[in-house]
Amino acid sequence: MSPRISVLMPAYQAEWCIGAAVESVLWQSYRDLELVVVDDGSTDATAAIVEAHQGPIRLVRQENRGVGPARNAALAAASGELITLCDADDILFPRHVEALLALYEQSGGKLVTTNSYWLLPGGIHRSKMRYKGRFPPPETQRRAILEQNFVSTMSLFPKELAEELDGFDESRWRTEDWDFWLRAIFAGHRFVLQREPLSLYRWGEASLSSDWQAMDADIEALYDDLEERIELTPEEHEYVRRRRAGPGPRRLGRQGDEALRGGRYGEAARSYREAAALCPSERMLVWKARALAPAPRLLGPLVRRRQLGIEKRLGIGAGHVR
């Protein structure tokens, strides 16, 4: 009998972390699952570490082609009715899959995304979670997914969805998941959030998303042909054109952070204001824009002191960006 849930894990040169990721899947309280690992042409011990584990694991090997093709290869090998993703540097707590499935059933089959603690160089802090505050309600999710990828990779969805969407776009090296969720939402699907953080999402210089210049380029490419690929309302067309006209909110937010660290408070205020205008669903950008707006030179040192204190405590800084 096929398992109900397949956990898909692409991996490349992941010997430093994949053992913990595999173990975290195998210790799940929900047992009707399989783990499909795709070794995307690693030359280190990634595959050997996976093979050393006992349990419902399927290892697929392929030449190095990138994360999109690796996710699609895992989808092709998966036998589960439902799919969830776990990257090789993530760690799941024992109730993670169980909680995803419970909300999936409770919601009547909506797509389910999940909360996580950021795994930072300085460890874990209870205030540093993937989701804090309000989650986009169904009626705003089209606009929210245009502003930013508000959906975690560690989400649960029917395998039929991947078939409906023709899988992940293999031309997108760093935004294949954002593109997948965007197409799902514009096809009429909606997400609900499992709020309890039951996983660790690694945020650091070693992660794929930390290559910020390449990530910015891939995000810009996501918008290049969006108006041809997706049926947009006039308001959505206007938003996409605004995004293509200048720097995106990630880049503006980093510019604001750099200016804040350097004591250039007027410049920081302008960058945060422009970033928040493009991405009002990003809580921290909006907070920084509002905090500095009344009097940048007066309030800037206070905001800077707070920011530097958080970065020092968590071991993050200019090299750890989103």
N, C-alpha and C positions, 0 to 999 in steps of 0.2 A: 504494500500500500504506500502511495506517495505521501510525503510529509505535508502538513498544511502550510508551513512557512519555510521559505528558503531565505537564508541570510547570505547576501552576496558581498564578497570582499576582493576587490582588485588589489594587486600588490606588485610593487616594483622596488627592488633594492631595499627590502623592508626587514632584513634580518635583525635590526636593532629594536624592532617594536612588534613584529607580527606574532611572536609567541604569546604575548599578553593579550593581543586582540583575539587570537584563536581561543585561548583559554576562557576568555570572557564570554564567548559565544557558547562554548561547551558547558559552562556552569549555569546556563539559564534555567530558571525554575520551570519554564514552559518547555516541554520535551519533544513535542511533535514538530521537529524542525530538522533542517540540514544546513550545513555550511558549504558554500561553493566558493572556493578560492581560485582566482585566476592569476597565475604568475606571469606577469607581462614582460617576459624576457629578462628576468633578473640574472645577474652573474654572480651574486653572492649566495648565501645559504638560505634564502627565503623559502624555496621549495622543500629543502631538507628539513627545515624546522616544522613546516606544515605536515610533512609526511611522518614526523616523529610523534604526532598526536594521534590518539585513538578516539574514535567516535564517528558520528555521521558527517564525515568530511569528504568532499569531492574536490580534487585538485585538477585544474585545467592549466596546461602550459601553452603559451603562444609566444611568437616573436614580439619584441617590443613595438607596440603600436599606439600606446597612450591609454588614458583612463577611460575614454568613451568606448573604444573597441573592447577594452577589458570588461567593462560593465555589460556590454552586449553579449560577450562570450559567456559571462556568468548567467545572464538571463537565458541564453539558449540551453545551457546545461541544467538549469534549475527545474525541479519537478514539483515545486510547491504551488499551491493555489494562490498564496499571498507571498509578496516579496518585501524584504527590508534590506537596507544597505548598511554596511559597517566597513569603514575604511581600515586599512592595516595599522594605522596609528591611533584608532579609537579604542576605547575600552567600555564595555557594557557592564552595568551592575546586574545582579542575578534576576531582578524582576522586570528588566527593560522590555523584553519581548512580550511577556505576560501582560504588562500594562498597555502596550500598544494594541494588542489584540482585544483586550477588554474594551477599550474606547472605540475601536473599529466596530465591534459588535453593538455596543451601546448607541453609537451614532447612526446606525443603519447603513453602514458601508461607506461613510465618508473617508477620504484619505486622511491619514493620521501622521502628524509630525510630532517631534518630541523635544523636551527640554534637556539640556546638558550643562554640566559645569565646564567652564573653560579650564583645560589643563595647561597651566602656565609655567614658565621656568621657575617661578617662586612657589609653585604648588597650586593648591586649590583655595579659592576664597568664596564664601557663601554668597557674596554679592555679585560675583562674576559668573553669570549664567547666560546661556544662549537667548533665553526669553525672560524679560522682566516687564511687568506692566501689561498693557492691553495687547491682545493678539488680534490681527485684522479680522473683522467679522466677514461673513460670506459676501455681503454686498460691496465691500471695498477691496476684495482680494485681487481683482483685475488690476486696479491702480497700484496696489501695494507691491505686486510682483514685478511691475514695470519699474518701480522705484528701487527695489533691492531684492535680493534673494532672501525672503523671510522664511523659507522652508529648509529645515535641516536635512542633510543627506540621510540621516538615520530615521527615515520615514517608512510607513507601512502602506502598501497599495496592492491591489489585485494584479496578478500577472497579466490579466486581460488588458489592463491599462497600457502596459508596455507594448502589447500587440497593437492596440488601437493607435498609439502614437509612433509606431515603427521604431521603438527603442530610443536610445540616446544618440544624439547627433555626433558622429565620430570626427567631425571636422573641428569640434570645439575641445580644446585641450584642458581648459580650466573652468569653463562655464557650462559643461555638458549637463550638470544637474540642474542649474538655474533654468537653462533652456527647456529641459524636460518638464519641470514644474510649471513653467510659464505656459507651455503648450497644453498641459493638463488643465490648468485653470481656464484658459481661453477656450478649451473644448467643453467647458461647463462643469468641471469637477471642482470641489471645494475641500479645504483642509480644516481639521480641528486639531487642537493642541493638547497633548498629554503633558500637563504642567510640571509634574514632579520630576526633578532632574535625576535620571537613572542611568547616566552615561557620562563619559569624559570625552570632550572634543579637544584635541591637541591644537593649541594656538601658539605657533612659534616660528623661528627662522627655518626650521627643517621641513615645515609643511609646505605642500604645493601652493596653497593660497598665500603664503608669505612672500612669494616672488612677485612683488607688487607691481613692478613695471609691466611684466608680461601679463599679469592678471588684469591690469587696467586696459591693456590692448585687447585682450579677449572680451572684456565687458563692452568696450566700444564696438567691437566686431559684432557682438550680439544685437546691437541696435541698428547696424548698417542696413540689413535687409529685412528688418522686423515688419515694416509697413507692407512689404510684399508677401511675407510668410503668414501673417496673422491679420485677421479682420478686426480693425480698430474703430472705435467711435471717433468722431471729430475731436473731442477733448483728449483722447488717448493719442491721436495723431499729433496734436499740438505738443503734448508732453514729450513724445519721442523726438520731435524736432528740437525742442529745448535741450534735451539731453545730448543730442548730436552737435549742438552749436558751440559747446565749450567743455571744460573739464567736468567730470562726473563728481558726485558727492564723496566718493572714496578719496579721490585725489585732492579735492578741496578740503576735506577733513584732515588729511595728512598735512597739507599746507598750513592749516590753522594750528595744528599741534606743533609743527616746527616753529611757527612764528610765536606761539605761546611760550615754548621753551626758551626762545631767544629774547623774550621780553618785548616783542613787537606787537603790542596789544591791539592797536588799530587794525593792523594787517590780519591778525588772528580773528578779530571780530568780523571783518568783511568775509573772510574765507568761510567761517562757520555759518554766517548768515546766508551766503550763497548755497552752501551745502545743504542746510536745513530746508531752504526753499525748494530744492530739487528732491529731497528725500525727507519729507515731514514725518514719515513713519519711523525714522531712526531716532529713538528717544534721546540718546546722548548728544547727538548733533544739535537737536533742538534745545536741549538744556544749555549747552555751551553758548549757542547763539543768543539765547535769552539772558544768560548770566552776564555776558559782556556788553550787551546792547546799550544799557543806560549810560555807562561811563567806562569805556575800555581802559583808559589809563588808571582810573581809580580802582576798578574791580579786577583788572587783569592780574595784578600780583597775587590776589587771593585765589583766583581760579588756577593760576600757575602753581602756587604752593600745593593746592589740593591735588592737581594732576601729577606733579613730581612725586608727591608722597605716595600716591597709589602705585605709580610705576616702580618706585624703589621697593615698596613692600612686596610686590608681586614679581619683581625681577623682569619687568618689561620696559621697553623704551622704543627708540626710533626703529630698531630692527624688527620689532614685533608689531606688525601692522595688519589691518584688515582691508 
